[in-house]
Amino acid sequence: MILNDDIHNYYEKLVVDYISEQGLDQGKDPDYMADLCCIILNQLPPRYIRYEVDMAFYLPQSERFEMQMKVEEAVRKAVEFLNNQS
């Protein structure tokens, strides 16, 4: 079996969207952002999907809310960790 390029971790999208919404990528260099994303995603469970529509259609609102809360907490911890490394 060969993994298809279409298979991805849904949390990646949630993390990138949240970072953009909060403006956390403003004024940060690519190395900082790569480190930040790795730290964040390593705190979250993987949730692999093929199509975005699958999550939009089949994911209950309560689970969507829980995933968003996990992302927010992971981002907070990762930013705090990186800011304390300086």
ZABABA-83734 format. One line per field, with one value per residue: x, y, z of N, C-alpha, C, O in turn; residue in one letter. Coordinates in steps of 0.05 Angstrom, whole numbers, plus 5000, padded with zeros to 4 digits. Example, Ala and Ser with C-alpha at 12.3 -4.5 7.8 and 13.67 -1.06 7.14 Angstrom:
// ZABABA-83734
n.x (5264;5257)
n.y (4886;4955)
n.z (5156;5142)
ca.x (5246;5273)
ca.y (4910;4979)
ca.z (5156;5143)
c.x (5264;5258)
c.y (4934;5001)
c.z (5156;5157)
o.x (5285;5268)
o.y (4934;5023)
o.z (5169;5161)
type (a;s)
***
This chain:
// ZABABA-83734
n.x (5017;5010;5016;4973;4981;4938;4923;4921;4936;4884;4888;4931;4910;4874;4910;4943;4903;4886;4933;4940;4892;4900;4943;4994;5036;5057;5112;5148;5202;5214;5239;5225;5169;5165;5187;5149;5101;5115;5121;5070;5038;5058;5036;4985;4934;4938;4895;4875;4854;4822;4792;4770;4716;4696;4706;4678;4625;4615;4634;4615;4588;4604;4651;4682;4687;4716;4764;4782;4791;4833;4872;4879;4900;4947;4975;4981;5015;5060;5077;5090;5132;5171;5180;5204;5253;5289)
n.y (4976;5044;5107;5160;5226;5257;5244;5270;5301;5326;5362;5395;5433;5459;5481;5515;5550;5573;5598;5637;5666;5689;5720;5703;5691;5737;5776;5736;5691;5639;5594;5598;5593;5541;5511;5524;5502;5447;5437;5448;5410;5362;5358;5345;5296;5253;5261;5233;5246;5242;5276;5343;5354;5309;5316;5363;5347;5300;5306;5315;5374;5381;5352;5379;5429;5412;5396;5445;5472;5441;5454;5509;5509;5479;5513;5558;5536;5522;5572;5598;5564;5570;5626;5628;5605;5641)
n.z (5000;4985;5014;5000;4974;4988;5039;5102;5166;5202;5243;5228;5192;5227;5263;5231;5212;5261;5279;5239;5245;5295;5286;5298;5266;5246;5234;5248;5237;5187;5211;5265;5260;5239;5281;5321;5299;5298;5353;5372;5342;5360;5410;5401;5385;5328;5272;5220;5154;5089;5058;5066;5069;5093;5148;5157;5147;5177;5230;5296;5328;5381;5384;5347;5374;5419;5394;5375;5423;5443;5406;5415;5468;5460;5426;5459;5499;5468;5447;5494;5512;5470;5474;5524;5514;5496)
ca.x (5000;5024;4999;4967;4987;4914;4919;4935;4927;4865;4898;4949;4893;4864;4933;4950;4881;4886;4957;4934;4871;4911;4965;5018;5056;5066;5139;5163;5217;5205;5249;5207;5143;5168;5189;5123;5082;5123;5115;5040;5027;5067;5019;4957;4931;4934;4868;4880;4831;4828;4777;4761;4687;4690;4705;4656;4599;4611;4644;4595;4596;4618;4678;4696;4694;4738;4789;4791;4802;4859;4891;4885;4917;4973;4988;4989;5038;5082;5087;5103;5157;5190;5187;5222;5278;5307)
ca.y (5000;5070;5129;5180;5254;5269;5238;5289;5305;5348;5382;5413;5455;5474;5496;5537;5570;5588;5615;5659;5682;5703;5737;5694;5688;5763;5783;5713;5679;5612;5574;5600;5582;5512;5500;5528;5482;5421;5435;5447;5385;5340;5357;5338;5269;5254;5256;5232;5247;5245;5299;5362;5351;5287;5327;5383;5335;5279;5313;5328;5400;5379;5343;5402;5448;5400;5397;5473;5478;5428;5470;5534;5503;5471;5538;5574;5523;5523;5599;5603;5549;5583;5652;5624;5595;5663)
ca.z (5000;4984;5025;4981;4983;4998;5067;5120;5193;5202;5262;5214;5182;5250;5275;5213;5213;5286;5279;5222;5257;5318;5277;5311;5245;5239;5243;5256;5214;5180;5230;5289;5254;5236;5309;5334;5289;5308;5382;5374;5331;5377;5433;5392;5373;5299;5262;5191;5136;5061;5046;5085;5071;5112;5175;5158;5147;5197;5256;5313;5337;5407;5379;5334;5395;5435;5378;5374;5450;5445;5389;5429;5491;5450;5416;5482;5512;5450;5446;5520;5512;5452;5485;5547;5504;5488)
c.x (5018;5005;4997;4973;4962;4909;4935;4922;4909;4874;4917;4933;4883;4886;4940;4928;4882;4910;4952;4913;4881;4934;4992;5042;5068;5093;5156;5178;5208;5215;5232;5181;5144;5170;5162;5103;5089;5116;5085;5030;5035;5051;4991;4956;4928;4904;4869;4854;4841;4816;4767;4731;4679;4687;4682;4629;4594;4619;4622;4606;4611;4647;4695;4705;4717;4764;4800;4803;4830;4880;4898;4904;4945;4988;4998;5015;5063;5094;5102;5130;5178;5199;5206;5249;5299;5324)
c.y (5025;5091;5151;5208;5268;5263;5257;5290;5330;5370;5402;5438;5472;5492;5520;5558;5586;5607;5640;5678;5700;5721;5728;5691;5715;5769;5761;5701;5650;5591;5575;5587;5551;5499;5502;5506;5454;5417;5432;5419;5361;5337;5346;5310;5272;5248;5256;5231;5247;5271;5317;5359;5329;5299;5347;5370;5315;5285;5327;5355;5399;5370;5365;5422;5437;5401;5426;5481;5466;5444;5496;5530;5495;5495;5554;5563;5526;5552;5606;5589;5563;5611;5650;5613;5617;5672)
c.z (5000;4995;5004;4992;4994;5027;5084;5147;5194;5222;5249;5204;5205;5261;5257;5213;5238;5288;5263;5234;5280;5311;5289;5291;5237;5251;5252;5232;5210;5200;5255;5283;5251;5264;5323;5325;5298;5337;5386;5366;5347;5402;5427;5381;5343;5292;5231;5175;5107;5050;5069;5090;5090;5140;5177;5161;5170;5225;5273;5323;5363;5403;5365;5355;5412;5420;5378;5401;5453;5429;5404;5452;5481;5439;5439;5495;5494;5448;5472;5521;5495;5463;5509;5539;5498;5512)
o.x (5038;4982;5016;4972;4964;4892;4959;4899;4918;4868;4919;4942;4884;4881;4942;4934;4878;4907;4958;4916;4873;4944;5011;5065;5087;5097;5177;5167;5195;5200;5225;5171;5125;5157;5155;5090;5071;5105;5076;5015;5021;5052;4975;4976;4916;4891;4865;4835;4864;4829;4756;4721;4658;4669;4669;4611;4572;4612;4613;4630;4630;4664;4719;4727;4735;4785;4824;4822;4847;4903;4922;4922;4965;5013;5020;5034;5085;5119;5123;5150;5200;5222;5222;5267;5322;5340)
o.y (5026;5094;5159;5212;5288;5277;5261;5281;5352;5394;5425;5460;5496;5515;5542;5582;5611;5630;5662;5702;5722;5736;5744;5687;5716;5768;5765;5700;5638;5572;5553;5572;5537;5479;5483;5494;5438;5396;5416;5406;5341;5317;5340;5300;5291;5232;5277;5217;5253;5285;5307;5363;5331;5292;5348;5380;5314;5270;5348;5359;5414;5380;5368;5433;5452;5407;5430;5496;5478;5447;5503;5546;5503;5497;5564;5577;5530;5555;5618;5601;5566;5618;5668;5611;5611;5691)
o.z (5014;4987;4991;5016;5008;5040;5080;5151;5189;5218;5258;5207;5204;5269;5267;5213;5237;5297;5271;5233;5283;5328;5291;5299;5221;5275;5264;5210;5227;5205;5266;5300;5259;5269;5337;5341;5305;5345;5402;5381;5348;5415;5444;5369;5333;5305;5219;5182;5101;5034;5089;5112;5103;5155;5198;5175;5181;5244;5265;5327;5367;5417;5371;5353;5418;5432;5380;5402;5465;5438;5405;5457;5493;5443;5438;5501;5504;5448;5471;5530;5504;5460;5514;5556;5496;5509)
type (m;i;l;n;d;d;i;h;n;y;y;e;k;l;v;v;d;y;i;s;e;q;g;l;d;q;g;k;d;p;d;y;m;a;d;l;c;c;i;i;l;n;q;l;p;p;r;y;i;r;y;e;v;d;m;a;f;y;l;p;q;s;e;r;f;e;m;q;m;k;v;e;e;a;v;r;k;a;v;e;f;l;n;n;q;s)
***
